[in-house]
Structure formats: structure tokens, C-alpha cells
Amino acid sequence: MLSHANYNQPTFLFHLDITLMDGLNMSRRIRRTPYTDRVEHLGVTGFSVVNHMLLPKAYTTSVEEDYWHLRKAVQIWDVACQRQVQIEGEDAQKLVQLMTPRKIAKAKIGDCMYIPIIDDKAGIINDPVMLKLSETCYWLSIADSDVLLYALGLALGRNLNVNISEPDVSPLAVQGPKAEALMVKVFGEHVRKISFFKFGWVEFSGTQQLVARSGYSRQGGFEIYLNGSHLGEAIWNHIWEAGQEFDIKPGCPNLIERIEGGLLSYGNEMTRENNPFEVGMEKFCCLDEDVDYIGKPALLKIAESGVRQKIIGVLFDGDPCPTCSKPWSIKADDKNIGFITSAIWSPRLRANVAHAMVSKEFCNVGQKISIHITKYSILDGTISSLPFQ
């Protein structure tokens, strides 16, 4: 049966006037989230746009202050831009498997599974978390690319019996070492039983809501996949009020913590120009089992010949570095060997830390390099393992 796509988008409240927000000329093309009013009230000072939706990127505190707070307390993050691609139907598992080299037949209902999605040349299209809701229904919690359209194209081309849609689901993250205590206070002791990269269900305002022990930090925490945008303000306020005793603050994915923790970002560390082996995803690629997916011949060829470059860590000296808005060249022995993909000053390590795509032969820990931020700003550095210790 031919697949059907549901383009009914979640209904959010939009500002009808055009507002200048941190350089963004606002319009209905950039979607607000169910939590945007809350983050504005709490002093958000900057946004990015992911999946055509606002992602808070800064508050009145500095990135460094936010970093130390995340490591010791608890934060609430608006990550509704982490949209869900719902694939439901008789051929749902077959379609998801076509998109990824990871063997998903092993997944059980209640599992979260990190999966690379690749094209016919093994280029990375996205790196979502897959949630298995039933034997015939999956959510792909995506990074910043149009996975829904890719899934729709495959379904139409293969004549698969599936329904592909973006449900009214808006993730809200609770991150930090006090996250579990806060979530138990809000939803009950059974939250403790949710294992890492698993999900369970909690009751809120007469509805059942999915909660996963996951999140874009190394500090521990949960993501609430809120089903129903009309509940956004209520659930934010409920968690916020309960979190006062735990020193809760509004936050967002922290660049220092992300880089130190070796957490990769689609569009920064990887694009369609990269394959899973270049970014350390070998363990998520099934090569020798009877699993069919788009790009398998290309991936087998790369596995046989080996990669030419890999993502690695870099430590370098100097004052706190500027924002890496475009790649910085890396040299060794006057030879171009790669480029910095993300970088920031680490107050804990008292050094600049970075992720970099580097020629394989120069990826040895301790390798001396130079980082060319500009023609006149050249800093000495060394190759490091990830995550930074």
C-alpha cells in the first residue's frame, strides 16, 4: 500500500507581529514552541533555529556560569525543536531499518536507540534517537535536517504501508545531578526505575506522558516528550515551582559541557560529507549480518578501505577563543591536516577545548599541531582523546 504523509503541524501560538529577536527577523516560518513564552519571561537573550523552530541558546548568565550550575544542580531546557518523525504502520520497522545501518530488530518497546541515518553513499543525513513505542510505531527524535521528507521519499519509492507524520510532541529536558530528585518529586518514585536510554510513562493533568532517561549532556537527566502543546506552559510551571528547592534555573545545551563530554553536533561535527566511521559510530553499524539498508554497499567499501579522517579532541593554548562560526585550519609540520569544528574555553581544564576533523595519521594523542584561527592568530595545540577528562 502506498504510504501517506500527514502534514498537520502542531498548533502553537505565534506572534503575528514581526519581532527582532537577537538578530532574527521573526515570522511564522520560524516556529515558536510551547515553552517560548516561559523562556522569554525567564530572560532568554539568544536563539538559534533548529528544524524551523526556536532553540534557546543563552540567558542572562554567561556560558561559564551556566556550565558550573549544570554540573552541580538542575536545569530545565526548551528542546522542542527536537522534532519527532512518527513512522507507524505494518512496514514501520522495515522503513526505519532502511534508513539506518544499526540493527533495530533488537530494540524492545520502551527502548531509546541512537541511530545514524545515511544516504546511498553512506553520508550522514541525521543522528536521531529512535524510540520504539510499539511493534508498529516508532519516533525518530531528530537533529537539524528534514528526515520526514527522506522517510516519505523512501516509503513512496518502496511502496511501503506506513503513515509518516510530525506529531504534536515537544520535548522538555530536565538535566543535571539533581534531575532525578526533582523528577521524583514531580512525577513519583517510579521515575527512578527508568533506566538509561529507556522510557516510561507518567501522569500529568489527566494525560499520560512519555519520559526518557536521556538528554544532551553528560550530567544525567530526563527528557519529557510532551504530547499536547496546550500543556506546555502548565508542565513548565509545575516543574519550575517544584524545582526551587533544588536551585533550578533555565538552561540550554551548554557548549563547554558538550565539547568536554565529546557530544557531537549534526551540522558541526558531521554532515552528509561524513560517514559514520569518521565520527566514531562504528559500533552502530551492522556490516556482517543479514540487515538491509540504504548505503550498505558504500559502507562496506569504506570499512574495507578505511577512513582518511576522524573526529578527535584538541587542546590549545591562548586566551579564551572566539566562537568557531567557520572551520579553523589545523596544521602539523606545515601541512594542512584538518580543521576545528567546535571550540570554547574550558574553565575546568583552564585551556581551550575543541572537536576537530583530522587526517587519520595525525590522530595520535599528544600530536603537536597549530590552530590557524585567522592569518594572524595561530595557536599551539595537541591532539587529545574524547571525552576530555
Buried (B, 14 or more C-beta within 10 A) or exposed (E): EEBBBEEEEBEBBEEEEEEEBEEBEBEEEBBBBBBBBBBBEBEBEBBBBBBEBBBBBBBEBEBBEBBBBBBEBBBBBBBBBBBBBBBBBEBBBBBBBBBBBBBBEEBEEBBBBBBBBBBEBBBBBBBBBBBBBEEBBBBBBBBBBBBBEBBBEBBBEBEBBBBBBBBBBBBBBBBBBBBBBBBBBBBEEEBEEBEEBBBBEBEBEEEEBBBBBBBBBBBBBBBBBBBBBBBBBBBBEBBBEBBEEBEBBBBBBBBBBBBBBBBBBBEBBBEBEBBBBBBBBEEBBBEEEEBEBBBBEBBBEBBEEEBEBBBBBBBBEBEEBEEBEEBBBBBBEEEEBBBBBBBBBBBBBEBBBBBBBBBBEBBEEEBEBBBBBEEEEBBEBBBBEBBBE
